[in-house]
Amino acid sequence: MDYEDLPCDKNKAERDLRHFVIKRKISFGTRNEKTSRIFETLATVFMTFWKKTKKNFFSEITYLCI
């Protein structure tokens, strides 16, 4: 590796996606391409927001939805 601070594996990224893979397996995925895209977008937005505001995620998301 050229960079000392970069890990040589992608375990963190795979662990971050694990919840969505399990959700897809339990619910048998989505029915069409449009709902797949909607789910991808919402999952990205919520996970980004979760990483920024872990301690008060639910109060912040409730405030945004009102």
C-alpha positions, 0 to 999 in steps of 0.5 A, spaced: 500 500 500 502 507 498 498 510 504 499 508 511 493 510 514 488 506 509 486 499 511 488 494 506 481 491 507 474 493 506 471 490 512 468 497 515 464 498 508 461 491 508 459 492 516 456 498 514 452 495 508 450 489 512 443 492 515 441 493 508 443 486 506 439 483 511 433 487 510 433 485 503 434 478 505 428 478 510 423 482 505 425 479 499 427 485 496 423 490 492 418 489 486 421 494 481 426 498 479 423 505 481 422 502 489 429 500 489 432 507 487 427 510 492 430 505 497 437 506 496 436 514 496 432 514 503 438 509 506 443 513 503 440 520 506 438 516 513 445 513 514 449 519 512 444 523 517 445 517 522 453 518 522 453 525 523 448 525 529 448 519 533 446 521 540 440 525 538 438 522 531 431 521 533 430 528 536 433 531 530 430 527 524 423 528 528 424 535 527 426 535 520 420 531 518 415 536 522 
